[in-house]
Amino acid sequence: MFQVASRSAAHHHGVPEPLNLSMAHYQSPVAQKLNIPRRLARPTFAEPSRDAIARIDPALAGVPLEYIRKMLAGNANQMISALSLLTIPSSLPCAHLPPTLDVPMRPTSQMPDLSAFPSHVLAILSSRSSSATPTVASFADKSSLPASATIPLYPASAIVLSAHCSLLPPLPHGLPASGRRAALTLPVIPLTIPSPETFALLHAYLHTMRPDTLLTALLPALASSLPPMPAAGGSSTAPAGKLVYVSQFSSDRLLRLAHALAGAAFQRGGPQGALGGLMAHVKLINGLWQNVCALGVFDAELWGVMDLAWEVVLAAMTQVAEKR
């Protein structure tokens, strides 16, 4: 099973830079009082293992990472279609967690390519790391897990994880598919991460590369105010390190979003509960950040969305505090 060791936050030329927004320079008295970091720290940069990628698909040996990631993002819809043909339980009791799952495959007249199907199933557990010092993923023995725990399961593509997660140890080889393709046998990999409850956000982003969907999940009260992905560009076509979606947000726009979020918090929780409601957003974004650091994901658009959501929530907290 995967587990995580402490990592320090430091800058490197490969680490996505924080958003350059004028509102990012103000000091949030509420954040200071609650000991919330003003900005999300960047971990030490690490490049994904080229050997791990080549072991999964020898044809990708020597292919630039940027091209591999664009190819995977372009295949996201096919992966989603392939996943819809499988019946995989969303969770299992730890005592009944098998080493492999035989997953039935629903027949269809337009079967996706076998490479579009997941290669593994991740069983997600908590590494119980500090909220300020995320830890790094590694394998552990199933016998160390509490038998009574219910473990969430996530189908995953080994090549997607290896192309994005620089701190993820190489996954065990997947099993060859049945010739009749009526079912897939997928290895079950227990993985400990700092925030299991937010892993669905990162899992979905890595397999779809949709920053707009991620931001909506982080700030659902603002869903109707958030822009869609630009029609002319997306994660599958943007140059490496270029912010396509996040570049649509000016400082003024972020302040308007913060005002709307503060209003939604007041409406939902009243004067006494508004700040607590916004703290739930802080915990959600912080949990995602911990997992991103733990797995060593350095996608610029992903970091841009986290920064943007963090700015909006802290500004909303300041507005709520001023009205109390």
VEXMAR-822109 format. One record per residue (C-alpha): x, y, z. Coordinates in steps of 0.5 Angstrom, whole numbers, plus 500, padded with zeros to 3 digits. Each point is the difference from the previous one (the first is absolute). Last residue first. Layout:
residues N
XYZ;...
//
This chain:
residues 324
459581524;501503494;508501500;500493501;496498494;504504495;507497503;497493499;498502493;507502498;503494503;495496496;501503494;508500500;500493502;495498494;505504496;506496502;497494500;498501493;507503498;503493503;496496495;502504494;507500502;500492500;506499505;497493504;505497505;495495503;501503507;500507497;493499496;497496506;502506505;497505495;493496500;500500507;501507501;495502495;495496503;502503507;499507498;494499497;497497506;503506504;495504495;494497504;503501507;501507498;493501498;497496506;499506505;497505495;496495496;502494498;497499493;499507498;506503503;504494497;497502493;501507501;507499502;501496494;497506495;505505503;506495499;497499493;500507499;507501503;503495495;497503494;503507502;507496501;499497493;498493498;500498493;507498501;498494504;497496494;506500496;506501504;506498497;505495503;501495494;497503494;492500500;497494495;498495505;499504506;495505496;499505494;496503495;493499504;503503506;498496506;494502503;499506505;498500507;494504502;495494500;504496504;502505505;497496506;503494498;507503501;505494500;496495496;499506495;507502500;502492498;495500495;503506496;507498501;498494496;506495499;495494499;504494504;505504504;494505502;495494502;506497504;501507503;493501502;499493503;506501504;496505505;498495505;506496500;504506502;507498502;501494495;501493502;499495494;498493500;501497493;494496497;503496494;494500494;498494497;495502494;494497497;496498494;507502496;500493496;507500500;501501508;504506501;507500503;501501507;503507502;507501502;501502507;500508501;506504500;501504506;496507500;504506501;500502493;493500499;498502493;502495495;500495504;493501503;497500492;504494498;498496506;493502498;495500506;494496503;498504507;498496506;498502507;502496506;495498506;504499506;499494505;506496498;504506502;506500495;507498502;499493497;499503493;508501500;502507498;502504493;502507500;497507499;504506502;498504506;497507501;502505505;495506502;494495501;505495504;499493497;495495502;502495494;493499499;497494495;498500493;500493496;502501493;497496495;505498494;501500492;494505499;497499493;502505494;506495498;495495498;497504495;493502501;495495498;495503495;494494499;500500508;501494505;500502507;507498503;500496507;505502505;504494503;504504506;507498502;503500507;494500503;497504505;495496505;503502507;501507497;492501499;499502493;499506496;497503493;499493497;502500493;495498495;504502493;497503493;500507503;507499501;501499493;496507498;504504505;507497497;497502493;498507503;507501503;504498494;502507498;503501507;504494499;503502494;501507503;504497506;504495495;502506496;502504506;504494503;504500494;501493496;506496502;497494502;492501498;500493496;503496506;493502503;499498508;508499501;501506496;496504504;504498506;506501497;499507498;498501508;496507501;505506501;500502507;500508503;500501507;493502503;497507498;496503506;493502500;499507502;498504506;501494504;494500505;502501507;493502502;501507502;505500494;495498495;495505503;505506500;500498492;507504498;499503493;505498495;496495496;495505498;505503495;500493497;506496497;498493501;505496504;505497495;500492498;506497502;505498495;505505501;500498508;497503506;500497507;495497504;503494504;497493500;499495505;499493498;494497497;496493499;498495495;498493501;
//
